[in-house]
């Protein structure tokens, strides 16, 4: 029995069929006796579309209002997954960044997490509910919605895992692990079974897009075990 954080990226929740696939994977983990907290990105392409709409309204969207707009992408997927799980007779409840007490600085569009008051999540877990949380977002000390920058759901997931002392943080994506180089470019690229925090920090700083660099910094600081794996297979990924 373990407390597991599972994060699903935009391609993993790109449409309703994929959200159903995620629900089945989450349910399977829960049925094994584990407590599960799910962190979700927006559906693939939604954030870009929201930015396009904002730019059609004004050439320079106000950063505060843009964060209010962009946070709706993750809110949508969190609600849809919670509904899907409830339709499958699982006790699931969606929760937004401010409800999870994710406190950030005031840098709209690229905020940094300052603190997480994990009690609301713990209370839901203790009641054997599957917690479905919108990633990528928090709120500043003035109560304004903030977003964490591109890839911010990775950071949400690792930070939440650290705050609730999860046993592992699983990052589900459209690749089956971390490779020595981009397998789409180099056919000889090989998947690595294990990568140290420092190696992953270096790879992320050099442009590897599997994990946001801040998420790796959090993982190293709080010693959070991270497992990068595919949403579309049961293969082991990279620890």
C-alpha positions, 0 to 999 in steps of 0.5 A: 500500500502506497501514497502515489502521485500520478501526473498526466500530460496534455497528450495523455488527456487530449480527448475524452477517450484518452481521459477514459484511459487515464481513469482506468489506469488511476482506478487500477492503481487505487484498486491495488490498495493505494491512495492516489492523487492525480495531477493533470495538464490541460488537453493538448493544444488548449493552452495555445488556443487560449493564448491565441484567443487572448491575443485576438482580444488585445495585443498585450493581454494583462498578465493577471487576466491571462493567468485566470484564462489559462488556468481554466484548461487544467480545471476542465480536465480535472473536472472531466476526469473526476466525473469519469471516475465517479461514473465508474463508481469511484469516489473522486473529487477535483480540486484546484490550485488555490483549494490545495493551498498552493501558494506562489509568488506574484510573478504571473505567467511564471510563478514559483511555489512558495508553500503548499498547505497540504491538509485539504489533500490529506483530508480527502485521501484519508477519506479514501477519495481519489484526489484529481488536482488541476496542475500548473496553477496556484494563488499568490498571497493576495489570492490571485490565480497564478500559473507556473509556466510551461511544463508547470504541471510537472512542478505541481506534481513533484511539489505536491508529492513532497508536501504530502510525503508521497511514496512516489511521483509518476509522470505519465507522458507520450514517451516511455522514459528518458533517453540518451538523446531524442529518439525521434532524431537519433535511432540509436538513442537508448532508454535509461532505467535510472537517472540521477537528479543532477544528470536530469537537471543537466539534461533539462538545462540543455533542452530535454523537454521530458521534465520541467527543470523546476520539477527536477529541482523540487525532486532533488531538494525533497528527495522525491522518487520520480518515475517517468513512463508512458500513458499508453503502455504498462512498460517500466519507464525511467526512475 
